[in-house]
Amino acid sequence: MNHRAGYNAGMSRIQAVYHLEADSSAIEARAEALAAEQSVEMPPAAITDAYVRDEILARVENIRPLAPGRFAVTLGIAEATTGPEPGQLMNMLFGNCSLQEDVQLVEVELPPATCDAFAGPRYGLPGLRRLVQAEHRALTMTALKPQGLSAEALGALCGSFARAGIDIIKDDHGIANQRYAPFAARVRACQRELRVANATTGGHSVYAPSISGSPRQLAEQLRIARDEGVGILLACPMLLGLPVFHDIAQDATDFALIAHPALAGAARIAPPLLLGRLFRLFGADATIFPNYGGRFSYSPETCLALAQAAREPWGRLAPIAPVPAGGMSVARVPEMLNVYGPDTILLIGGALLTAGAALFERSREFVNAVASAGRQELQQ
């Protein structure tokens, strides 16, 4: 079928919002240049093909002043140019213009057909609740660290956290396939200790190994994880590559996916959009982000917008779990639950490990604080 047939009826368009720095006298020309760069990469005046000019060239839909010298520009980008696949979608949204320091991508509204083309979350927050058998309360998460520990030491640590009742015990994202704790040995050790702990306590803790590497290495890691009975994985979408992350979400349907934000700060894409919406679109079931007041934090407003983007209704996509993290402590559990509510995963890592010999007691304190808040929520 001729792809041009009936094109004058108009194509579906993605609405993308950018923040631009420009003088008021130059903003219209700057916005038109952005539209051309993000679609045809040539001067519009040189386009002689009517189909390309009318349908493929991005359109400036709106220009709104934000502050002196700063504007919000909305482009209508032809849906047909995205493929659709994650890399090309990101390319059309922010490929060339990510190289321009005065541009930030802040919002994207996708046509329903575009959303339907991507995997989306397979488990989402409801599936994570079923996985750890926690129906109403917030979930708990911690991290195995530091790098340098042996597989057996990490396994023992995993067992301690599981006996304390923490729902999700993930690898630190920097733990990969290093010589001191190879992936296969680490997964076996952690799963062994986890099974013993769950059998002893009647709990339902799960272990999320960190996957990384080339497609061949990832395939082997998925095989190992599947053979060992793992049901949830940690992955860094920006390190793996968004198309690879999406393929894992689409094909490895027996795993839930926690998205880690490593390298996400290298792009000038608003965190609520990248970590909340796009990671969700590409298949994350939970998204970790640096909470306000932590080691390296976003503002409270950004954190709340990110949590909203993760959980708000969006077509057929299930809500996913926001995971505020980065230097959190047990003392902050009531505050975080008050801010984010029960449809959240609280991640505390280093603050538990600093307890040393009292690690189990500190971990139980974390679990009990979340459980107590959950009981109070149900009684209200």
Secondary structure as UniProt FT lines:
FT   TURN            3..6
FT   HELIX           7..9
FT   STRAND          13..21
FT   TURN            24..26
FT   HELIX           27..37
FT   TURN            38..40
FT   HELIX           44..46
FT   HELIX           50..51
FT   HELIX           52..56
FT   STRAND          59..67
FT   TURN            68..69
FT   STRAND          70..78
FT   HELIX           79..82
FT   TURN            83..84
FT   HELIX           86..94
FT   HELIX           96..99
FT   TURN            101..102
FT   STRAND          103..109
FT   HELIX           112..116
FT   HELIX           124..132
FT   STRAND          139..144
FT   TURN            147..148
FT   HELIX           151..164
FT   STRAND          168..171
FT   TURN            173..174
FT   TURN            179..180
FT   HELIX           183..201
FT   STRAND          206..208
FT   HELIX           215..227
FT   TURN            228..229
FT   STRAND          232..235
FT   HELIX           237..240
FT   HELIX           242..251
FT   TURN            253..254
FT   STRAND          256..259
FT   TURN            262..263
FT   HELIX           264..266
FT   HELIX           272..278
FT   HELIX           279..281
FT   TURN            282..283
FT   STRAND          286..290
FT   TURN            292..293
FT   HELIX           300..311
FT   TURN            315..316
FT   STRAND          321..325
FT   HELIX           330..332
FT   HELIX           333..340
FT   STRAND          345..347
FT   HELIX           350..353
FT   TURN            354..355
FT   HELIX           356..358
FT   HELIX           359..379
//
